[in-house]
Structures are given as C-alpha cells and as structure tokens.
Amino acid sequence: MEFGYIIAGFVVGMLVGLTGVGGGSLMTPILVLFFHIKPALAVGTDLLYASVTKSVGIFAHGKLGNIDWKIVRLLAFGSVPASILTTLYLRNQDIASDAAVNTIKFWLGIALLVTSLSVLFRNQLVKFSNKEHLVNEKWTPYLTVILGLVLGALVTLTSVGAGALGVTALLIIYPRRAINTIIGSDIAHAVPLTLVAGLGHASIGTVDYNLLGTLLIGSIPGIWIGSHLSSKMAEHWVRIALALILIFVGLKLVFH
C-alpha cells in the first residue's frame, strides 16, 4: 500500500510541475476514491502535504520577484480567519458520521467541478474581464479579501481551491498584473493558508503523518520532473486532460 501512495504522490507532483494545478484537486479525491481514506483525514493530510510542497515555490518565485505581498496580505486577511472558523465548525461535528462524510464528499465534488471549469476556460474568462472592464480598481482590495474568505472556507473543508480557482479569480481582479506575479502571489498565499488549515485539522486528529511522509517521497521528485518536462510538452492538452479528469471525479463524488 505504501508503494501505491508513493506512486500517487509522484503522479500528482508531476502534474503540479507540468500545469501548476492538481495538488489538492487530485490528491484528496485519489485518497478518498482509490485508497478509501476517510474524507476528513484525506483533506487534513493533503493540506499539510500542500503546505510543504508549495513552500518551495515561495523561494523560487521570491527570487524572481514574482510575489506581490500586498495581494498576499489581503488574501490572508480573509482566508486565515475563514479557515479558523471552518475548523471550529468541523471540531463541533461528528466527522466520522455518514452525514459528515457525505457533506465533505459533496463539497469536494463541487469544488472539483468549479476548478475544472476554471482550468478549461481561464483564458476566455480573463479576456472577457479585460474587454468588459468587469472590476473597478477601487474595489480590488475588498474583492481580494472576499476571495480570501471564500478560499479559506473552501480549502479547509475540501483542500481544493488554492491553486486553479485562486489564480483564475486573481487574474480577473488584477487583469493588468503579469501572470507570473499572479501565480507567485497565489502560491505564497497558499502556504500559510494550507498550513493554518492543516494545523487546524491536526488539532482535531484528521492528519495521518505516516501517509504525509510517504506521499512526499513520491511528490518531490515528481514535481522536479514535471517542471523540467513542462517546456517540452503541450501544456494546453495536459490542462484539458486534467480538467476532464476533474469533471469525472467531481461528478462521481457529488452523485456517489
């Protein structure tokens, strides 16, 4: 079984390296559907897994000057309190009950379906936003905090949303910012968010540390290989394949 976890970590890590998407979007449903890990335990373990893997991205993007710390602070201002409140909500639930399991699976499926749409139609959404001037610049700080609130709750409940959803929404809110700055800022924000959410899950006993370590054994070389292959592969088709997988898995979770 441990070998299977290493392979899962490697595959997900390689997809993250290739597309920048796939961490929470794939790891949690893989753990739930294929390894039959309890949903709350899969979410909690994946959150700490994400905080470790994405922390490497902070150093890389920081050195390149790709992080706008003002955006990071605004996102965190909304996401950290939302994550804490969501953890408190989970603490007061019987997370082992069938009702709680079904609720987490349902919202995980919804998050995956929305993520798949953002992966498929990101470019079209950004072009439409730029053309129609959907966002007035004076509202950007408030919208960024609201986005943080949504991501904080969603990520803590499902471990999904910090990547594809965050980047797509930020591209719409900040249409004049370079894509590298948006991605770097999103990764920088994802680290404290997933760390706070992961520690919250640890406090209620929904983190498997042995599983976490095994996944990292596979994911670290997977990310390295995926990053080096990204310039040699047609990333567009990889993203389409990933989106179709997310749609299939999301529907399976929603209508389980």
C-alpha positions as CSV (number, residue, x, y, z in Angstrom):
1,M,0.0,0.0,0.0
2,E,2.9,2.4,0.8
3,F,4.2,1.9,-2.7
4,G,0.8,2.9,-4.1
5,Y,0.9,6.1,-2.0
6,I,4.4,6.9,-3.4
7,I,3.2,6.4,-7.0
8,A,0.1,8.6,-6.3
9,G,2.4,11.3,-4.8
10,F,4.7,11.1,-7.9
11,V,1.9,11.4,-10.4
12,V,0.2,14.3,-8.6
13,G,3.6,16.0,-8.1
14,M,4.4,15.7,-11.8
15,L,1.0,17.2,-12.8
16,V,1.6,20.1,-10.5
17,G,5.0,20.6,-12.1
18,L,3.5,20.5,-15.6
19,T,0.5,22.7,-15.1
20,G,0.6,24.3,-11.6
21,V,-2.7,22.6,-10.9
22,G,-3.5,19.3,-9.3
23,G,-2.3,19.3,-5.7
24,G,-5.5,19.3,-3.7
25,S,-7.6,18.9,-6.8
26,L,-6.3,15.4,-7.4
27,M,-4.6,14.1,-4.2
28,T,-7.6,14.3,-1.9
29,P,-10.0,12.5,-4.4
30,I,-7.3,9.9,-5.1
31,L,-7.0,9.2,-1.4
32,V,-10.8,9.0,-1.0
33,L,-11.8,7.1,-4.1
34,F,-8.8,4.8,-4.7
35,F,-7.3,4.3,-1.2
36,H,-10.6,4.6,0.7
37,I,-9.1,7.1,3.2
38,K,-11.8,8.8,5.3
39,P,-12.6,12.2,3.6
40,A,-11.7,14.4,6.6
41,L,-8.4,12.5,7.1
42,A,-7.6,12.9,3.4
43,V,-8.3,16.6,3.5
44,G,-6.2,17.2,6.6
45,T,-3.3,15.2,5.4
46,D,-3.4,16.8,1.9
47,L,-3.4,20.3,3.4
48,L,-0.1,19.8,5.3
49,Y,1.2,18.0,2.1
50,A,0.4,21.1,0.1
51,S,1.9,23.5,2.6
52,V,5.2,21.6,2.4
53,T,5.3,21.2,-1.4
54,K,4.2,24.8,-2.1
55,S,6.7,26.3,0.3
56,V,9.4,25.5,-2.2
57,G,7.6,27.7,-4.7
58,I,7.9,30.7,-2.4
59,F,11.7,30.7,-2.6
60,A,11.6,30.2,-6.3
61,H,9.1,32.9,-7.1
62,G,10.5,35.2,-4.4
63,K,14.0,35.2,-6.0
64,L,12.4,36.1,-9.4
65,G,10.4,38.9,-7.8
66,N,7.1,37.3,-8.8
67,I,5.3,37.8,-5.4
68,D,3.1,40.9,-4.7
69,W,3.0,40.8,-0.9
70,K,0.1,43.3,-0.8
71,I,-2.1,40.8,-2.6
72,V,-0.9,38.0,-0.3
73,R,-1.7,40.1,2.8
74,L,-5.2,40.9,1.5
75,L,-6.0,37.3,0.7
76,A,-4.7,36.1,4.1
77,F,-6.7,38.8,5.9
78,G,-9.8,37.0,4.6
79,S,-8.6,33.4,4.4
80,V,-7.0,32.8,7.7
81,P,-10.0,33.8,9.9
82,A,-12.3,31.9,7.5
83,S,-10.1,28.8,7.9
84,I,-10.1,29.1,11.7
85,L,-13.9,29.4,11.7
86,T,-14.3,26.4,9.4
87,T,-12.0,24.4,11.6
88,L,-14.1,25.3,14.7
89,Y,-17.2,24.2,12.7
90,L,-15.6,20.9,11.9
91,R,-14.5,20.5,15.5
92,N,-18.1,20.6,16.6
93,Q,-19.2,18.0,14.1
94,D,-19.0,14.2,14.3
95,I,-16.7,14.0,11.3
96,A,-16.8,10.2,11.3
97,S,-20.6,10.1,10.8
98,D,-22.1,9.2,7.5
99,A,-23.7,12.7,7.3
100,A,-20.3,14.5,7.7
101,V,-18.6,12.1,5.3
102,N,-21.3,12.7,2.6
103,T,-21.1,16.5,3.2
104,I,-17.3,16.6,2.7
105,K,-17.6,14.4,-0.4
106,F,-20.3,16.6,-1.9
107,W,-18.5,19.9,-1.4
108,L,-15.2,18.3,-2.6
109,G,-17.1,17.3,-5.8
110,I,-18.5,20.8,-6.3
111,A,-15.0,22.3,-5.7
112,L,-13.5,19.9,-8.3
113,L,-16.2,20.8,-10.9
114,V,-15.7,24.5,-10.4
115,T,-11.9,24.0,-10.6
116,S,-12.3,22.1,-13.9
117,L,-14.2,25.0,-15.4
118,S,-11.6,27.5,-14.3
119,V,-8.9,25.2,-15.8
120,L,-10.8,24.9,-19.1
121,F,-12.0,28.5,-19.5
122,R,-9.4,30.6,-17.7
123,N,-8.1,32.4,-20.8
124,Q,-11.6,33.2,-22.0
125,L,-12.7,34.5,-18.6
126,V,-9.6,36.7,-18.4
127,K,-10.1,38.1,-21.9
128,F,-13.8,38.8,-21.2
129,S,-12.9,40.5,-17.9
130,N,-10.3,42.7,-19.7
131,K,-12.6,43.6,-22.5
132,E,-15.7,44.4,-20.4
133,H,-13.8,46.0,-17.5
134,L,-15.7,43.9,-15.0
135,V,-13.7,45.0,-12.0
136,N,-13.3,48.7,-10.9
137,E,-9.8,49.1,-9.5
138,K,-11.1,50.8,-6.3
139,W,-12.9,47.6,-5.4
140,T,-9.9,45.3,-5.9
141,P,-8.8,45.3,-2.2
142,Y,-12.3,44.4,-1.0
143,L,-12.7,41.7,-3.7
144,T,-9.4,40.3,-2.8
145,V,-10.4,39.9,0.9
146,I,-13.7,38.4,-0.1
147,L,-11.8,35.9,-2.4
148,G,-9.6,35.1,0.6
149,L,-12.7,34.4,2.7
150,V,-14.1,32.0,0.1
151,L,-10.8,30.2,-0.4
152,G,-10.2,29.9,3.3
153,A,-13.5,28.1,3.9
154,L,-13.4,26.0,0.8
155,V,-9.8,24.9,1.2
156,T,-10.2,24.0,4.9
157,L,-13.3,21.9,4.1
158,T,-12.1,20.3,0.9
159,S,-8.4,21.1,0.4
160,V,-9.3,22.3,-3.1
161,G,-9.3,25.9,-4.5
162,A,-6.0,27.5,-3.5
163,G,-4.5,26.8,-7.0
164,A,-6.7,27.0,-10.1
165,L,-9.6,28.9,-8.5
166,G,-7.3,31.4,-6.8
167,V,-5.3,32.1,-9.9
168,T,-8.3,32.5,-12.1
169,A,-10.1,34.8,-9.7
170,L,-6.9,36.9,-9.2
171,L,-6.5,37.3,-13.0
172,I,-10.0,38.7,-13.2
173,I,-9.5,41.0,-10.2
174,Y,-6.0,42.1,-11.3
175,P,-6.1,42.0,-15.2
176,R,-3.1,44.3,-15.6
177,R,-0.8,42.2,-13.4
178,A,1.7,39.8,-15.1
179,I,0.6,36.1,-15.0
180,N,3.9,35.2,-13.2
181,T,3.1,37.7,-10.4
182,I,-0.4,36.3,-10.0
183,I,0.8,32.7,-9.8
184,G,3.7,33.6,-7.5
185,S,1.3,35.6,-5.2
186,D,-1.2,32.7,-5.2
187,I,1.4,30.2,-4.2
188,A,2.8,32.5,-1.5
189,H,-0.8,32.8,-0.1
190,A,-1.5,29.1,-0.4
191,V,1.4,28.2,2.0
192,P,0.1,30.0,5.2
193,L,-3.5,29.1,4.3
194,T,-2.8,25.4,3.9
195,L,-0.5,25.4,6.9
196,V,-3.2,27.1,9.2
197,A,-5.9,24.8,7.8
198,G,-3.6,21.7,8.1
199,L,-2.7,22.5,11.7
200,G,-6.4,23.0,12.4
201,H,-7.1,19.5,11.1
202,A,-4.2,18.2,13.1
203,S,-5.8,19.7,16.2
204,I,-8.9,17.6,15.6
205,G,-7.0,14.5,14.7
206,T,-7.6,14.4,10.9
207,V,-3.9,14.2,9.8
208,D,-2.0,10.9,9.1
209,Y,1.7,11.8,9.4
210,N,2.9,8.4,8.1
211,L,0.8,8.9,5.0
212,L,2.0,12.5,4.6
213,G,5.7,11.4,4.7
214,T,5.0,8.6,2.1
215,L,3.3,11.0,-0.3
216,L,6.1,13.5,-0.1
217,I,8.6,10.7,-1.1
218,G,6.9,10.5,-4.4
219,S,5.8,14.1,-5.0
220,I,9.1,15.8,-4.6
221,P,10.8,14.0,-7.5
222,G,7.5,14.2,-9.4
223,I,7.4,18.0,-9.2
224,W,11.1,18.2,-10.2
225,I,10.5,16.0,-13.3
226,G,7.2,17.8,-14.2
227,S,8.8,21.2,-14.0
228,H,11.5,20.1,-16.4
229,L,9.1,18.5,-18.8
230,S,6.7,21.5,-18.9
231,S,8.8,23.3,-21.6
232,K,8.7,20.1,-23.8
233,M,5.1,19.2,-23.6
234,A,1.9,20.8,-25.0
235,E,0.7,22.2,-21.7
236,H,-2.7,23.1,-23.3
237,W,-3.6,19.5,-23.9
238,V,-2.4,18.4,-20.4
239,R,-4.7,21.0,-18.9
240,I,-7.6,19.8,-21.0
241,A,-6.9,16.2,-19.9
242,L,-6.6,17.3,-16.3
243,A,-9.9,19.2,-16.5
244,L,-11.7,16.2,-17.9
245,I,-10.4,14.0,-15.1
246,L,-11.6,16.6,-12.5
247,I,-15.0,16.7,-14.1
248,F,-15.3,12.9,-13.9
249,V,-14.1,12.7,-10.3
250,G,-16.2,15.7,-9.3
251,L,-19.4,14.1,-10.7
252,K,-18.5,10.8,-9.1
253,L,-18.2,12.5,-5.6
254,V,-21.3,14.6,-6.0
255,F,-23.5,11.7,-7.1
256,H,-21.9,9.0,-5.1
